[in-house]
């Protein structure tokens, strides 16, 4: 006589299927290409974008100062400021107080 109990095969099948689904779910969330890694990469990208914007602003400012001190366009006020800061020059009618 045969009993109506399910065999051992379906139990193994569902156990293996459950184990695989747990593994792939874990990999999708925490793996190298998972959701947490993606959020981390997005946060790093936003930080790098901010750094890039800051560096671009510095480059623009340096290009502006370079243009203003070039042979084609000479800003005398900027030249005077740079001579005072870098070289420590003074005009004859100025007094230095330290």
Secondary structure, 3 states (H helix, E strand, C coil): CCCCCCCHHHHHHHHHHHHHHHHHHHHHHHCCCCHHHHHHHHHHHHHHHHHHHHHHHHHHHHHHHHHHECCCCECHHHHHHHHHHHHCCCCCCCCCCC
